[in-house]
């Protein structure tokens, strides 16, 4: 049976402790360094020990394929992590900046602090810097980097290139290039996952199916390469049964989808 993803994550503390977190987990976890994790129904808040905590030691939170989780950082910033995502953050933030490292797809609701800008670092020198704002970042391996601004203002840097985003804009950058393309977008399409649904607006079928595969933990095979470029606009609830989702796409008459275990064949 193909079921939708669930609330779950793995936290590796700076001292090597491993915690597996889930939707029904609740309680207070004390770390060896004196920090505390307050875990409550699908979200965890990290409260550091300002005396024993180090700016040079890092905790790592990861979500698996078909997983998502919410994390509250010490400054009050909230981070929603989509499936197959990674966040590395220090035991305590520095006095002059708040810096984290990320991969996958994450939605940041950053607490304002004019004296300490918040920076998100991605591989290949890609950095997002904010004071207080909300934005979505996609940084999956092999795909272009995409940052979508919901509120406030952010500065994106890559190599010598730097751009400023306004709400409703998205910055897209190829992995192996310093090019940053800025465009106006329908923001809801890119943040729908955080609200519990998918919203595909004239998207290629290949992109839609790979997005679904990450959430439902299936492997997608295209038996007809031409249908990859078919475009669809569709709204789906993230917790719908996969068969209902595939049936909805099939109704267009453009493609046929066959399911065999956790393998999905599109033709």
Phi, psi and omega per residue, in radians:
X1 nan 2.322 3.109
X2 -1.658 2.032 -3.102
X3 -2.034 2.702 3.126
X4 -1.199 2.945 -3.135
X5 -1.170 3.041 -3.088
X6 -2.426 2.982 3.105
X7 -1.398 1.928 3.128
X8 -2.856 2.669 3.140
X9 -2.824 2.896 3.094
X10 -2.178 2.235 3.108
X11 -2.024 2.169 3.010
X12 -1.890 2.001 -3.093
X13 -1.304 2.891 -3.120
X14 -1.072 -0.435 3.138
X15 -1.646 0.148 3.037
X16 1.640 0.010 3.079
X17 -1.248 2.505 3.132
X18 -1.996 2.258 3.090
X19 -2.182 2.281 3.054
X20 -1.812 2.068 -3.010
X21 -1.932 2.484 -3.114
X22 -2.456 -3.127 -3.082
X23 -1.083 -0.673 -3.060
X24 -1.664 0.072 3.124
X25 -1.244 2.403 3.107
X26 -2.637 2.429 3.126
X27 2.496 -3.122 3.141
X28 -2.010 2.191 -3.127
X29 -1.932 2.156 -3.127
X30 -1.675 2.182 3.138
X31 -1.466 2.762 -3.103
X32 -1.088 -0.481 -3.119
X33 -1.487 0.031 3.120
X34 1.745 -0.211 3.070
X35 -1.242 2.898 -3.081
X36 -2.311 2.441 3.005
X37 -1.934 2.091 3.057
X38 -1.751 1.872 -3.029
X39 -1.814 2.193 -3.090
X40 -2.592 1.844 2.969
X41 0.827 1.088 3.009
X42 1.585 0.132 3.094
X43 -2.566 2.645 3.127
X44 -2.351 2.413 3.072
X45 -1.928 2.276 3.137
X46 -1.746 2.134 3.121
X47 -2.013 1.891 -3.052
X48 -1.369 2.859 2.975
X49 -1.706 1.898 -3.026
X50 -1.180 -0.285 -3.125
X51 -1.498 -0.855 -3.073
X52 -1.670 -0.194 -3.118
X53 -1.215 2.660 -3.111
X54 -2.147 2.487 3.072
X55 -1.290 -0.261 -3.058
X56 -1.870 0.152 3.057
X57 -2.032 2.439 -2.955
X58 -2.189 2.487 2.931
X59 -1.632 2.650 3.120
X60 -2.250 2.116 3.071
X61 -1.879 2.282 3.096
X62 -2.311 2.535 2.998
X63 -1.937 2.445 -3.126
X64 -1.420 3.055 2.937
X65 -0.996 2.364 -3.085
X66 1.151 0.659 3.093
X67 -2.452 2.766 3.048
X68 -2.657 2.761 -3.131
X69 -2.833 2.818 3.125
X70 -2.130 2.399 -3.097
X71 -2.287 2.331 3.024
X72 -1.817 2.093 -3.141
X73 -1.427 2.891 -3.052
X74 -0.997 -0.508 -3.117
X75 -1.474 0.000 -3.116
X76 1.691 -0.130 3.086
X77 -1.111 2.349 3.129
X78 -1.818 2.340 3.114
X79 -2.180 2.121 3.018
X80 -1.711 2.244 -3.087
X81 -1.941 2.156 3.083
X82 -1.406 -3.127 -3.111
X83 -1.044 2.547 3.114
X84 0.943 0.913 -3.135
X85 -2.128 2.865 -2.993
X86 -2.501 2.361 3.065
X87 -2.438 2.191 3.092
X88 -2.010 2.188 -3.081
X89 -2.435 2.607 -3.053
X90 -1.321 2.815 3.071
X91 -1.019 -0.726 3.023
X92 -2.423 2.561 3.110
X93 -1.323 2.663 3.086
X94 -1.201 2.919 -3.112
X95 -1.302 -0.406 -3.046
X96 -1.898 -0.155 3.121
X97 -2.835 2.830 3.057
X98 -2.088 1.976 -2.988
X99 -2.182 2.288 3.084
X100 -2.305 2.876 3.122
X101 -2.127 2.392 -3.013
X102 -2.447 2.696 2.992
X103 -2.524 2.810 3.109
X104 1.549 -2.394 3.101
X105 -2.271 2.217 -3.086
X106 -2.463 2.518 3.071
X107 -1.952 2.184 -3.084
X108 -1.922 2.272 2.966
X109 -2.032 1.671 -2.927
X110 -1.535 2.290 3.060
X111 -1.288 2.220 -3.123
X112 -1.089 2.442 3.045
X113 -2.806 1.696 -3.050
X114 -1.095 -0.470 -3.111
X115 -1.448 -0.281 -3.110
X116 -2.393 1.613 3.102
X117 -1.062 2.659 3.129
X118 -1.763 2.213 -3.110
X119 -2.121 2.353 3.016
X120 -1.959 2.122 -3.135
X121 -1.840 2.354 3.085
X122 -2.084 2.806 3.113
X123 -1.051 2.873 -3.133
X124 1.153 0.467 3.011
X125 1.318 0.286 -3.131
X126 -1.522 2.198 -3.088
X127 -2.348 2.423 3.024
X128 -2.018 2.225 -3.136
X129 -2.132 2.337 -3.104
X130 -2.481 2.874 2.987
X131 -1.835 -0.726 3.095
X132 -2.993 2.036 -3.007
X133 -3.018 3.131 3.056
X134 -2.253 2.292 3.131
X135 -2.693 2.770 3.110
X136 -1.967 2.386 -3.141
X137 -2.193 2.283 3.025
X138 -2.013 2.136 -3.112
X139 -2.525 1.015 3.093
X140 -1.445 2.552 -3.112
X141 -1.036 2.312 3.093
X142 1.483 -0.119 -3.141
X143 -1.955 2.697 3.092
X144 -1.038 2.579 3.063
X145 -1.342 2.289 -3.117
X146 -2.344 2.166 3.118
X147 -2.126 2.174 -3.075
X148 -2.043 2.170 -3.081
X149 -1.634 2.239 3.128
X150 -1.713 -0.860 -3.133
X151 -2.427 2.696 3.041
X152 1.433 -2.505 -3.112
X153 -2.612 2.465 3.092
X154 -2.348 2.661 3.065
X155 -1.970 2.204 -3.134
X156 -1.943 2.261 3.117
X157 -2.166 2.477 3.059
X158 -2.610 1.942 -3.047
X159 1.097 -2.219 3.120
X160 -1.554 -0.123 -3.076
X161 -1.514 2.481 3.121
X162 -2.584 2.345 3.118
X163 -2.370 2.724 3.093
X164 -1.977 2.278 -3.137
X165 -1.796 2.520 3.005
X166 -1.895 2.796 3.125
X167 -0.947 2.391 -3.124
X168 1.581 0.001 3.121
X169 -1.881 2.714 3.105
X170 -2.285 2.419 3.058
X171 -1.880 2.223 -3.134
X172 -2.125 2.341 -3.108
X173 -2.445 2.219 3.030
X174 -1.060 2.589 -3.072
X175 -1.037 -0.711 -3.022
X176 -1.778 0.477 -3.099
X177 -2.487 2.679 3.065
X178 -1.516 -0.022 3.139
X179 -1.136 2.313 3.036
X180 -2.209 1.959 -3.134
X181 -1.694 2.243 3.131
X182 -1.882 2.309 -3.137
X183 -2.538 2.745 3.045
X184 -1.408 2.388 -3.103
X185 -2.411 2.881 2.957
X186 -1.422 1.764 -3.024
X187 -0.993 -0.654 -3.085
X188 -0.995 -0.562 -3.139
X189 -1.108 -0.514 -3.028
X190 -1.705 -0.224 3.124
X191 -2.032 0.083 -3.108
X192 -1.026 -0.615 -3.104
X193 -1.006 -0.606 -3.134
X194 -1.224 -0.405 -3.127
X195 -1.702 0.067 3.026
X196 1.689 0.324 3.081
X197 -2.637 2.932 3.024
X198 -1.839 2.434 3.042
X199 -2.317 1.805 -3.137
X200 -1.774 2.116 -3.073
X201 -1.970 1.710 -3.136
X202 0.948 0.832 -3.108
X203 -1.690 2.651 3.067
X204 -1.149 2.498 -3.125
X205 -1.042 -0.665 3.133
X206 -1.045 -0.757 -3.141
X207 -1.170 -0.671 3.117
X208 -1.117 -0.824 -3.073
X209 -1.165 -0.638 3.126
X210 -1.272 -0.531 3.036
X211 -1.151 -0.762 3.112
X212 -1.163 -0.653 -3.097
X213 -1.101 -0.589 -3.134
X214 -1.214 -0.592 -3.093
X215 -1.470 -0.630 -3.105
X216 -1.686 -0.020 3.138
X217 0.967 0.989 3.073
X218 -2.178 2.821 3.039
X219 -1.812 2.269 -3.086
X220 -1.853 2.289 3.103
X221 -2.180 2.230 3.114
X222 -1.682 1.914 3.108
X223 -1.424 -0.355 3.068
X224 -2.139 1.823 -3.051
X225 -1.121 -0.433 -3.072
X226 -1.182 -0.506 -3.072
X227 -1.325 -0.177 3.111
X228 -0.974 -0.598 -3.057
X229 -1.630 0.049 3.030
X230 -1.112 2.428 -3.082
X231 -1.930 2.483 -3.086
X232 -2.370 2.612 2.949
X233 -2.113 2.058 -3.037
X234 -2.687 2.527 3.070
X235 -2.010 2.263 -3.073
X236 -2.362 2.512 3.018
X237 -1.381 2.399 -3.057
X238 -1.135 -0.381 -3.098
X239 -1.850 0.312 2.983
X240 -1.237 2.674 3.032
X241 -1.112 2.462 -3.091
X242 -1.051 -0.612 -3.141
X243 -1.090 -0.682 3.091
X244 -1.111 -0.668 3.132
X245 -1.150 -0.817 -3.127
X246 -1.154 -0.631 3.101
X247 -1.088 -0.681 -3.127
X248 -1.111 -0.723 3.124
X249 -1.196 -0.644 -3.128
X250 -1.150 -0.495 -3.080
X251 -1.066 -0.342 3.115
X252 -1.181 -0.350 -3.125
X253 1.425 0.018 -3.090
X254 -1.514 -0.482 -3.052
X255 -2.425 2.850 3.040
X256 -2.178 2.283 -3.101
X257 -2.071 2.192 3.115
X258 -2.045 2.372 -3.108
X259 -1.986 2.241 3.092
X260 -2.313 1.726 -3.034
X261 1.156 -2.122 3.070
X262 -1.868 0.383 3.043
X263 -1.864 2.322 -3.125
X264 -2.070 2.150 -3.111
X265 -1.913 2.241 -3.082
X266 -2.051 2.260 3.106
X267 -2.530 nan nan
